[in-house]
């Protein structure tokens, strides 16, 4: 992914020297689905929404280069839920339930190949994001597959305290997506792609009794980095606005 980023950044500077360059303001909206394919037990699944705002550099024959600021929203797709008031394996079941909601900021770099007048064109899209807030800090995760769960292990009473792996943060989310861009009208495009994603999630581990504050107990616990390899599916729309004034008659 690092080599791809360096290649596209060098491409950005080469575009600045093209005499046929055209600059436009661009915005985009996309949805994504990410499935863990390697590390842990490959159980993590996320759904996401991204909003992009930036500029597009166009060269009629060579293609188009997008550089955008990106806001991202991500949530778990599956969780582990109990129907009882305490942890009991017989009462637990997997279900579709959004417990973890994370917000990200970052940058994206996208290149559309071929002549800009072509109706269908391949693209590569690279994104790097970092979490800015989450509703799930110190939220409970299953010990092995690290998906959210709505109740800790244990009873919370002596001699069996509550205990659980805890979510801390996701400082890095990166992806490299290859796909096809479809021109719907002159400035509106639909894009569909598939690619590789990489996440670093920080977790903690704590045990506590029911009369203790989990946030206080977890405050000084060390963090552990969980590195997850993902397969990403992406569907989105982009729209370009011209920054040039209308020609004077």
LUMSE-724988 format. One record per residue (C-alpha): residue number from 0; residue in one letter; x, y, z. Coordinates in steps of 0.05 Angstrom, whole numbers. Example, Ala and Ser with C-alpha at 12.3 -4.5 7.8 and 13.67 -1.06 7.14 Angstrom:
% LUMSE-724988
<atom><nr>0</nr><rest>A</rest><east>246</east><north>-90</north><up>156</up></atom>
<atom><nr>1</nr><rest>S</rest><east>273</east><north>-21</north><up>143</up></atom>
END
This chain:
% LUMSE-724988
<atom><nr>0</nr><rest>X</rest><east>0</east><north>0</north><up>0</up></atom>
<atom><nr>1</nr><rest>X</rest><east>58</east><north>47</north><up>15</up></atom>
<atom><nr>2</nr><rest>X</rest><east>88</east><north>39</north><up>-54</up></atom>
<atom><nr>3</nr><rest>X</rest><east>19</east><north>52</north><up>-86</up></atom>
<atom><nr>4</nr><rest>X</rest><east>12</east><north>116</north><up>-46</up></atom>
<atom><nr>5</nr><rest>X</rest><east>81</east><north>141</north><up>-67</up></atom>
<atom><nr>6</nr><rest>X</rest><east>66</east><north>125</north><up>-140</up></atom>
<atom><nr>7</nr><rest>X</rest><east>1</east><north>164</north><up>-140</up></atom>
<atom><nr>8</nr><rest>X</rest><east>31</east><north>224</north><up>-104</up></atom>
<atom><nr>9</nr><rest>X</rest><east>86</east><north>227</north><up>-157</up></atom>
<atom><nr>10</nr><rest>X</rest><east>31</east><north>223</north><up>-209</up></atom>
<atom><nr>11</nr><rest>X</rest><east>-2</east><north>284</north><up>-177</up></atom>
<atom><nr>12</nr><rest>X</rest><east>60</east><north>327</north><up>-188</up></atom>
<atom><nr>13</nr><rest>X</rest><east>69</east><north>303</north><up>-259</up></atom>
<atom><nr>14</nr><rest>X</rest><east>-2</east><north>326</north><up>-274</up></atom>
<atom><nr>15</nr><rest>X</rest><east>15</east><north>396</north><up>-252</up></atom>
<atom><nr>16</nr><rest>X</rest><east>61</east><north>404</north><up>-311</up></atom>
<atom><nr>17</nr><rest>X</rest><east>10</east><north>383</north><up>-364</up></atom>
<atom><nr>18</nr><rest>X</rest><east>-12</east><north>441</north><up>-408</up></atom>
<atom><nr>19</nr><rest>X</rest><east>-81</east><north>411</north><up>-416</up></atom>
<atom><nr>20</nr><rest>X</rest><east>-95</east><north>406</north><up>-342</up></atom>
<atom><nr>21</nr><rest>X</rest><east>-165</east><north>425</north><up>-317</up></atom>
<atom><nr>22</nr><rest>X</rest><east>-181</east><north>434</north><up>-243</up></atom>
<atom><nr>23</nr><rest>X</rest><east>-250</east><north>421</north><up>-213</up></atom>
<atom><nr>24</nr><rest>X</rest><east>-281</east><north>417</north><up>-144</up></atom>
<atom><nr>25</nr><rest>X</rest><east>-307</east><north>347</north><up>-131</up></atom>
<atom><nr>26</nr><rest>X</rest><east>-349</east><north>313</north><up>-79</up></atom>
<atom><nr>27</nr><rest>X</rest><east>-365</east><north>240</north><up>-69</up></atom>
<atom><nr>28</nr><rest>X</rest><east>-408</east><north>193</north><up>-26</up></atom>
<atom><nr>29</nr><rest>X</rest><east>-396</east><north>119</north><up>-19</up></atom>
<atom><nr>30</nr><rest>X</rest><east>-417</east><north>58</north><up>20</up></atom>
<atom><nr>31</nr><rest>X</rest><east>-372</east><north>1</north><up>38</up></atom>
<atom><nr>32</nr><rest>X</rest><east>-373</east><north>-69</north><up>66</up></atom>
<atom><nr>33</nr><rest>X</rest><east>-310</east><north>-97</north><up>99</up></atom>
<atom><nr>34</nr><rest>X</rest><east>-299</east><north>-170</north><up>119</up></atom>
<atom><nr>35</nr><rest>X</rest><east>-238</east><north>-194</north><up>158</up></atom>
<atom><nr>36</nr><rest>X</rest><east>-201</east><north>-248</north><up>119</up></atom>
<atom><nr>37</nr><rest>X</rest><east>-138</east><north>-258</north><up>159</up></atom>
<atom><nr>38</nr><rest>X</rest><east>-117</east><north>-250</north><up>232</up></atom>
<atom><nr>39</nr><rest>X</rest><east>-156</east><north>-267</north><up>295</up></atom>
<atom><nr>40</nr><rest>X</rest><east>-213</east><north>-313</north><up>274</up></atom>
<atom><nr>41</nr><rest>X</rest><east>-233</east><north>-272</north><up>213</up></atom>
<atom><nr>42</nr><rest>X</rest><east>-299</east><north>-255</north><up>246</up></atom>
<atom><nr>43</nr><rest>X</rest><east>-300</east><north>-178</north><up>243</up></atom>
<atom><nr>44</nr><rest>X</rest><east>-349</east><north>-147</north><up>193</up></atom>
<atom><nr>45</nr><rest>X</rest><east>-360</east><north>-73</north><up>184</up></atom>
<atom><nr>46</nr><rest>X</rest><east>-407</east><north>-29</north><up>144</up></atom>
<atom><nr>47</nr><rest>X</rest><east>-385</east><north>42</north><up>127</up></atom>
<atom><nr>48</nr><rest>X</rest><east>-403</east><north>108</north><up>95</up></atom>
<atom><nr>49</nr><rest>X</rest><east>-352</east><north>158</north><up>67</up></atom>
<atom><nr>50</nr><rest>X</rest><east>-360</east><north>231</north><up>47</up></atom>
<atom><nr>51</nr><rest>X</rest><east>-305</east><north>262</north><up>3</up></atom>
<atom><nr>52</nr><rest>X</rest><east>-290</east><north>334</north><up>-14</up></atom>
<atom><nr>53</nr><rest>X</rest><east>-231</east><north>357</north><up>-55</up></atom>
<atom><nr>54</nr><rest>X</rest><east>-204</east><north>373</north><up>-124</up></atom>
<atom><nr>55</nr><rest>X</rest><east>-197</east><north>336</north><up>-190</up></atom>
<atom><nr>56</nr><rest>X</rest><east>-141</east><north>346</north><up>-241</up></atom>
<atom><nr>57</nr><rest>X</rest><east>-161</east><north>326</north><up>-311</up></atom>
<atom><nr>58</nr><rest>X</rest><east>-121</east><north>312</north><up>-374</up></atom>
<atom><nr>59</nr><rest>X</rest><east>-164</east><north>293</north><up>-434</up></atom>
<atom><nr>60</nr><rest>X</rest><east>-120</east><north>236</north><up>-457</up></atom>
<atom><nr>61</nr><rest>X</rest><east>-85</east><north>213</north><up>-393</up></atom>
<atom><nr>62</nr><rest>X</rest><east>-142</east><north>210</north><up>-343</up></atom>
<atom><nr>63</nr><rest>X</rest><east>-163</east><north>244</north><up>-279</up></atom>
<atom><nr>64</nr><rest>X</rest><east>-132</east><north>249</north><up>-210</up></atom>
<atom><nr>65</nr><rest>X</rest><east>-174</east><north>263</north><up>-147</up></atom>
<atom><nr>66</nr><rest>X</rest><east>-146</east><north>288</north><up>-81</up></atom>
<atom><nr>67</nr><rest>X</rest><east>-198</east><north>292</north><up>-25</up></atom>
<atom><nr>68</nr><rest>X</rest><east>-208</east><north>301</north><up>49</up></atom>
<atom><nr>69</nr><rest>X</rest><east>-251</east><north>243</north><up>74</up></atom>
<atom><nr>70</nr><rest>X</rest><east>-300</east><north>235</north><up>132</up></atom>
<atom><nr>71</nr><rest>X</rest><east>-316</east><north>163</north><up>148</up></atom>
<atom><nr>72</nr><rest>X</rest><east>-368</east><north>128</north><up>190</up></atom>
<atom><nr>73</nr><rest>X</rest><east>-362</east><north>54</north><up>208</up></atom>
<atom><nr>74</nr><rest>X</rest><east>-403</east><north>6</north><up>249</up></atom>
<atom><nr>75</nr><rest>X</rest><east>-400</east><north>-68</north><up>266</up></atom>
<atom><nr>76</nr><rest>X</rest><east>-447</east><north>-113</north><up>228</up></atom>
<atom><nr>77</nr><rest>X</rest><east>-452</east><north>-171</north><up>276</up></atom>
<atom><nr>78</nr><rest>X</rest><east>-453</east><north>-174</north><up>353</up></atom>
<atom><nr>79</nr><rest>X</rest><east>-458</east><north>-227</north><up>406</up></atom>
<atom><nr>80</nr><rest>X</rest><east>-520</east><north>-217</north><up>450</up></atom>
<atom><nr>81</nr><rest>X</rest><east>-549</east><north>-251</north><up>511</up></atom>
<atom><nr>82</nr><rest>X</rest><east>-622</east><north>-257</north><up>529</up></atom>
<atom><nr>83</nr><rest>X</rest><east>-606</east><north>-262</north><up>603</up></atom>
<atom><nr>84</nr><rest>X</rest><east>-580</east><north>-211</north><up>653</up></atom>
<atom><nr>85</nr><rest>X</rest><east>-512</east><north>-245</north><up>661</up></atom>
<atom><nr>86</nr><rest>X</rest><east>-464</east><north>-281</north><up>616</up></atom>
<atom><nr>87</nr><rest>X</rest><east>-488</east><north>-350</north><up>598</up></atom>
<atom><nr>88</nr><rest>X</rest><east>-463</east><north>-386</north><up>535</up></atom>
<atom><nr>89</nr><rest>X</rest><east>-530</east><north>-422</north><up>527</up></atom>
<atom><nr>90</nr><rest>X</rest><east>-566</east><north>-355</north><up>523</up></atom>
<atom><nr>91</nr><rest>X</rest><east>-519</east><north>-322</north><up>474</up></atom>
<atom><nr>92</nr><rest>X</rest><east>-530</east><north>-316</north><up>399</up></atom>
<atom><nr>93</nr><rest>X</rest><east>-500</east><north>-278</north><up>340</up></atom>
<atom><nr>94</nr><rest>X</rest><east>-546</east><north>-225</north><up>310</up></atom>
<atom><nr>95</nr><rest>X</rest><east>-544</east><north>-165</north><up>265</up></atom>
<atom><nr>96</nr><rest>X</rest><east>-538</east><north>-108</north><up>314</up></atom>
<atom><nr>97</nr><rest>X</rest><east>-499</east><north>-42</north><up>310</up></atom>
<atom><nr>98</nr><rest>X</rest><east>-466</east><north>-30</north><up>378</up></atom>
<atom><nr>99</nr><rest>X</rest><east>-400</east><north>2</north><up>356</up></atom>
<atom><nr>100</nr><rest>X</rest><east>-402</east><north>68</north><up>318</up></atom>
<atom><nr>101</nr><rest>X</rest><east>-337</east><north>101</north><up>298</up></atom>
<atom><nr>102</nr><rest>X</rest><east>-322</east><north>166</north><up>264</up></atom>
<atom><nr>103</nr><rest>X</rest><east>-259</east><north>178</north><up>222</up></atom>
<atom><nr>104</nr><rest>X</rest><east>-222</east><north>233</north><up>184</up></atom>
<atom><nr>105</nr><rest>X</rest><east>-168</east><north>224</north><up>132</up></atom>
<atom><nr>106</nr><rest>X</rest><east>-148</east><north>232</north><up>59</up></atom>
<atom><nr>107</nr><rest>X</rest><east>-162</east><north>195</north><up>-6</up></atom>
<atom><nr>108</nr><rest>X</rest><east>-126</east><north>193</north><up>-72</up></atom>
<atom><nr>109</nr><rest>X</rest><east>-161</east><north>165</north><up>-134</up></atom>
<atom><nr>110</nr><rest>X</rest><east>-139</east><north>158</north><up>-206</up></atom>
<atom><nr>111</nr><rest>X</rest><east>-185</east><north>146</north><up>-265</up></atom>
<atom><nr>112</nr><rest>X</rest><east>-149</east><north>117</north><up>-325</up></atom>
<atom><nr>113</nr><rest>X</rest><east>-160</east><north>128</north><up>-400</up></atom>
<atom><nr>114</nr><rest>X</rest><east>-192</east><north>184</north><up>-440</up></atom>
<atom><nr>115</nr><rest>X</rest><east>-240</east><north>226</north><up>-398</up></atom>
<atom><nr>116</nr><rest>X</rest><east>-293</east><north>220</north><up>-452</up></atom>
<atom><nr>117</nr><rest>X</rest><east>-298</east><north>144</north><up>-444</up></atom>
<atom><nr>118</nr><rest>X</rest><east>-362</east><north>121</north><up>-412</up></atom>
<atom><nr>119</nr><rest>X</rest><east>-330</east><north>64</north><up>-373</up></atom>
<atom><nr>120</nr><rest>X</rest><east>-261</east><north>70</north><up>-342</up></atom>
<atom><nr>121</nr><rest>X</rest><east>-219</east><north>32</north><up>-290</up></atom>
<atom><nr>122</nr><rest>X</rest><east>-196</east><north>67</north><up>-227</up></atom>
<atom><nr>123</nr><rest>X</rest><east>-153</east><north>57</north><up>-165</up></atom>
<atom><nr>124</nr><rest>X</rest><east>-174</east><north>90</north><up>-99</up></atom>
<atom><nr>125</nr><rest>X</rest><east>-129</east><north>94</north><up>-38</up></atom>
<atom><nr>126</nr><rest>X</rest><east>-155</east><north>118</north><up>30</up></atom>
<atom><nr>127</nr><rest>X</rest><east>-121</east><north>130</north><up>97</up></atom>
<atom><nr>128</nr><rest>X</rest><east>-165</east><north>146</north><up>157</up></atom>
<atom><nr>129</nr><rest>X</rest><east>-158</east><north>153</north><up>232</up></atom>
<atom><nr>130</nr><rest>X</rest><east>-212</east><north>150</north><up>286</up></atom>
<atom><nr>131</nr><rest>X</rest><east>-233</east><north>217</north><up>316</up></atom>
<atom><nr>132</nr><rest>X</rest><east>-289</east><north>191</north><up>362</up></atom>
<atom><nr>133</nr><rest>X</rest><east>-327</east><north>129</north><up>381</up></atom>
<atom><nr>134</nr><rest>X</rest><east>-387</east><north>111</north><up>424</up></atom>
<atom><nr>135</nr><rest>X</rest><east>-354</east><north>45</north><up>443</up></atom>
<atom><nr>136</nr><rest>X</rest><east>-292</east><north>63</north><up>483</up></atom>
<atom><nr>137</nr><rest>X</rest><east>-284</east><north>9</north><up>536</up></atom>
<atom><nr>138</nr><rest>X</rest><east>-340</east><north>-29</north><up>503</up></atom>
<atom><nr>139</nr><rest>X</rest><east>-338</east><north>-104</north><up>511</up></atom>
<atom><nr>140</nr><rest>X</rest><east>-310</east><north>-151</north><up>457</up></atom>
<atom><nr>141</nr><rest>X</rest><east>-310</east><north>-226</north><up>452</up></atom>
<atom><nr>142</nr><rest>X</rest><east>-243</east><north>-256</north><up>473</up></atom>
<atom><nr>143</nr><rest>X</rest><east>-227</east><north>-292</north><up>408</up></atom>
<atom><nr>144</nr><rest>X</rest><east>-262</east><north>-260</north><up>349</up></atom>
<atom><nr>145</nr><rest>X</rest><east>-265</east><north>-189</north><up>379</up></atom>
<atom><nr>146</nr><rest>X</rest><east>-335</east><north>-172</north><up>357</up></atom>
<atom><nr>147</nr><rest>X</rest><east>-379</east><north>-130</north><up>404</up></atom>
<atom><nr>148</nr><rest>X</rest><east>-419</east><north>-164</north><up>459</up></atom>
<atom><nr>149</nr><rest>X</rest><east>-472</east><north>-134</north><up>504</up></atom>
<atom><nr>150</nr><rest>X</rest><east>-450</east><north>-166</north><up>569</up></atom>
<atom><nr>151</nr><rest>X</rest><east>-382</east><north>-184</north><up>600</up></atom>
<atom><nr>152</nr><rest>X</rest><east>-359</east><north>-253</north><up>621</up></atom>
<atom><nr>153</nr><rest>X</rest><east>-366</east><north>-271</north><up>695</up></atom>
<atom><nr>154</nr><rest>X</rest><east>-417</east><north>-254</north><up>749</up></atom>
<atom><nr>155</nr><rest>X</rest><east>-387</east><north>-190</north><up>778</up></atom>
<atom><nr>156</nr><rest>X</rest><east>-389</east><north>-220</north><up>848</up></atom>
<atom><nr>157</nr><rest>X</rest><east>-333</east><north>-250</north><up>889</up></atom>
<atom><nr>158</nr><rest>X</rest><east>-298</east><north>-296</north><up>872</up></atom>
<atom><nr>159</nr><rest>X</rest><east>-316</east><north>-288</north><up>798</up></atom>
<atom><nr>160</nr><rest>X</rest><east>-310</east><north>-216</north><up>774</up></atom>
<atom><nr>161</nr><rest>X</rest><east>-333</east><north>-190</north><up>707</up></atom>
<atom><nr>162</nr><rest>X</rest><east>-277</east><north>-195</north><up>656</up></atom>
<atom><nr>163</nr><rest>X</rest><east>-272</east><north>-177</north><up>583</up></atom>
<atom><nr>164</nr><rest>X</rest><east>-229</east><north>-152</north><up>525</up></atom>
<atom><nr>165</nr><rest>X</rest><east>-246</east><north>-79</north><up>516</up></atom>
<atom><nr>166</nr><rest>X</rest><east>-247</east><north>-35</north><up>454</up></atom>
<atom><nr>167</nr><rest>X</rest><east>-201</east><north>26</north><up>458</up></atom>
<atom><nr>168</nr><rest>X</rest><east>-193</east><north>58</north><up>389</up></atom>
<atom><nr>169</nr><rest>X</rest><east>-179</east><north>47</north><up>315</up></atom>
<atom><nr>170</nr><rest>X</rest><east>-120</east><north>94</north><up>299</up></atom>
<atom><nr>171</nr><rest>X</rest><east>-111</east><north>69</north><up>228</up></atom>
<atom><nr>172</nr><rest>X</rest><east>-156</east><north>45</north><up>171</up></atom>
<atom><nr>173</nr><rest>X</rest><east>-127</east><north>40</north><up>101</up></atom>
<atom><nr>174</nr><rest>X</rest><east>-153</east><north>12</north><up>36</up></atom>
<atom><nr>175</nr><rest>X</rest><east>-133</east><north>4</north><up>-37</up></atom>
<atom><nr>176</nr><rest>X</rest><east>-192</east><north>-9</north><up>-83</up></atom>
<atom><nr>177</nr><rest>X</rest><east>-194</east><north>-26</north><up>-157</up></atom>
<atom><nr>178</nr><rest>X</rest><east>-258</east><north>-18</north><up>-196</up></atom>
<atom><nr>179</nr><rest>X</rest><east>-297</east><north>11</north><up>-254</up></atom>
<atom><nr>180</nr><rest>X</rest><east>-325</east><north>81</north><up>-261</up></atom>
<atom><nr>181</nr><rest>X</rest><east>-390</east><north>91</north><up>-301</up></atom>
<atom><nr>182</nr><rest>X</rest><east>-406</east><north>161</north><up>-328</up></atom>
<atom><nr>183</nr><rest>X</rest><east>-481</east><north>173</north><up>-316</up></atom>
<atom><nr>184</nr><rest>X</rest><east>-481</east><north>245</north><up>-341</up></atom>
<atom><nr>185</nr><rest>X</rest><east>-424</east><north>293</north><up>-356</up></atom>
<atom><nr>186</nr><rest>X</rest><east>-407</east><north>308</north><up>-282</up></atom>
<atom><nr>187</nr><rest>X</rest><east>-440</east><north>251</north><up>-245</up></atom>
<atom><nr>188</nr><rest>X</rest><east>-405</east><north>183</north><up>-240</up></atom>
<atom><nr>189</nr><rest>X</rest><east>-422</east><north>116</north><up>-208</up></atom>
<atom><nr>190</nr><rest>X</rest><east>-363</east><north>74</north><up>-184</up></atom>
<atom><nr>191</nr><rest>X</rest><east>-360</east><north>1</north><up>-162</up></atom>
<atom><nr>192</nr><rest>X</rest><east>-297</east><north>-32</north><up>-134</up></atom>
<atom><nr>193</nr><rest>X</rest><east>-265</east><north>-87</north><up>-93</up></atom>
<atom><nr>194</nr><rest>X</rest><east>-199</east><north>-85</north><up>-57</up></atom>
<atom><nr>195</nr><rest>X</rest><east>-155</east><north>-96</north><up>4</up></atom>
<atom><nr>196</nr><rest>X</rest><east>-164</east><north>-63</north><up>71</up></atom>
<atom><nr>197</nr><rest>X</rest><east>-120</east><north>-60</north><up>133</up></atom>
<atom><nr>198</nr><rest>X</rest><east>-141</east><north>-39</north><up>204</up></atom>
<atom><nr>199</nr><rest>X</rest><east>-103</east><north>-29</north><up>269</up></atom>
<atom><nr>200</nr><rest>X</rest><east>-149</east><north>-34</north><up>329</up></atom>
<atom><nr>201</nr><rest>X</rest><east>-126</east><north>-22</north><up>400</up></atom>
<atom><nr>202</nr><rest>X</rest><east>-156</east><north>-64</north><up>456</up></atom>
<atom><nr>203</nr><rest>X</rest><east>-149</east><north>-71</north><up>531</up></atom>
<atom><nr>204</nr><rest>X</rest><east>-165</east><north>-127</north><up>580</up></atom>
<atom><nr>205</nr><rest>X</rest><east>-196</east><north>-115</north><up>649</up></atom>
<atom><nr>206</nr><rest>X</rest><east>-232</east><north>-150</north><up>706</up></atom>
<atom><nr>207</nr><rest>X</rest><east>-278</east><north>-114</north><up>755</up></atom>
<atom><nr>208</nr><rest>X</rest><east>-333</east><north>-124</north><up>805</up></atom>
<atom><nr>209</nr><rest>X</rest><east>-403</east><north>-97</north><up>798</up></atom>
<atom><nr>210</nr><rest>X</rest><east>-391</east><north>-42</north><up>849</up></atom>
<atom><nr>211</nr><rest>X</rest><east>-331</east><north>-16</north><up>810</up></atom>
<atom><nr>212</nr><rest>X</rest><east>-330</east><north>35</north><up>753</up></atom>
<atom><nr>213</nr><rest>X</rest><east>-304</east><north>0</north><up>690</up></atom>
<atom><nr>214</nr><rest>X</rest><east>-277</east><north>65</north><up>660</up></atom>
<atom><nr>215</nr><rest>X</rest><east>-235</east><north>78</north><up>722</up></atom>
<atom><nr>216</nr><rest>X</rest><east>-209</east><north>7</north><up>725</up></atom>
<atom><nr>217</nr><rest>X</rest><east>-191</east><north>7</north><up>651</up></atom>
<atom><nr>218</nr><rest>X</rest><east>-158</east><north>75</north><up>651</up></atom>
<atom><nr>219</nr><rest>X</rest><east>-87</east><north>50</north><up>666</up></atom>
<atom><nr>220</nr><rest>X</rest><east>-91</east><north>-17</north><up>630</up></atom>
<atom><nr>221</nr><rest>X</rest><east>-41</east><north>-26</north><up>573</up></atom>
<atom><nr>222</nr><rest>X</rest><east>-66</east><north>-29</north><up>501</up></atom>
<atom><nr>223</nr><rest>X</rest><east>-54</east><north>-85</north><up>451</up></atom>
<atom><nr>224</nr><rest>X</rest><east>-52</east><north>-74</north><up>375</up></atom>
<atom><nr>225</nr><rest>X</rest><east>-97</east><north>-119</north><up>333</up></atom>
<atom><nr>226</nr><rest>X</rest><east>-79</east><north>-119</north><up>259</up></atom>
<atom><nr>227</nr><rest>X</rest><east>-134</east><north>-142</north><up>213</up></atom>
<atom><nr>228</nr><rest>X</rest><east>-131</east><north>-156</north><up>138</up></atom>
<atom><nr>229</nr><rest>X</rest><east>-197</east><north>-143</north><up>103</up></atom>
<atom><nr>230</nr><rest>X</rest><east>-232</east><north>-150</north><up>36</up></atom>
<atom><nr>231</nr><rest>X</rest><east>-270</east><north>-87</north><up>18</up></atom>
<atom><nr>232</nr><rest>X</rest><east>-329</east><north>-76</north><up>-28</up></atom>
<atom><nr>233</nr><rest>X</rest><east>-346</east><north>-4</north><up>-48</up></atom>
<atom><nr>234</nr><rest>X</rest><east>-403</east><north>30</north><up>-84</up></atom>
<atom><nr>235</nr><rest>X</rest><east>-405</east><north>105</north><up>-93</up></atom>
<atom><nr>236</nr><rest>X</rest><east>-423</east><north>168</north><up>-131</up></atom>
<atom><nr>237</nr><rest>X</rest><east>-378</east><north>227</north><up>-149</up></atom>
<atom><nr>238</nr><rest>X</rest><east>-398</east><north>295</north><up>-176</up></atom>
<atom><nr>239</nr><rest>X</rest><east>-351</east><north>349</north><up>-204</up></atom>
<atom><nr>240</nr><rest>X</rest><east>-362</east><north>425</north><up>-203</up></atom>
<atom><nr>241</nr><rest>X</rest><east>-324</east><north>470</north><up>-251</up></atom>
<atom><nr>242</nr><rest>X</rest><east>-281</east><north>524</north><up>-218</up></atom>
<atom><nr>243</nr><rest>X</rest><east>-276</east><north>564</north><up>-281</up></atom>
<atom><nr>244</nr><rest>X</rest><east>-319</east><north>625</north><up>-295</up></atom>
<atom><nr>245</nr><rest>X</rest><east>-367</east><north>621</north><up>-352</up></atom>
<atom><nr>246</nr><rest>X</rest><east>-338</east><north>646</north><up>-417</up></atom>
<atom><nr>247</nr><rest>X</rest><east>-354</east><north>718</north><up>-434</up></atom>
<atom><nr>248</nr><rest>X</rest><east>-393</east><north>727</north><up>-497</up></atom>
END
